[in-house]
Amino acid sequence: MKVIGLNETNLDTCVSEAQHEKFVIARNGKPVALVVGVAGLDAEQLGLGGNSAFWKLITQCRRQRTITRAQLEEKIRQSAKRPHKAAQQGVEPDTAARKKRSRRRG
């Protein structure tokens, strides 16, 4: 990370430099700003990048137990072998869906 004195730079230089690496602007030898290039990012990426709730969620997800692709495929095969809940009750899945919809309308 590069440090540039406030009196040694201008906005155009800051924008150009930031596209290649992060750098700190210092005033009287003390850091006052961090400049980061964002060329190529869209508004959503910029919004999420600065959102602490988003990063908290990402951190929680990364701590969760994961499974391999082979384990996932095995779970899918096993669930395909099990009959659908409606079929277990002797009702065709399409019929069960229609019954739910008709109840909502009434």
Disulfide bonds with the S-S distance in Angstrom:
none
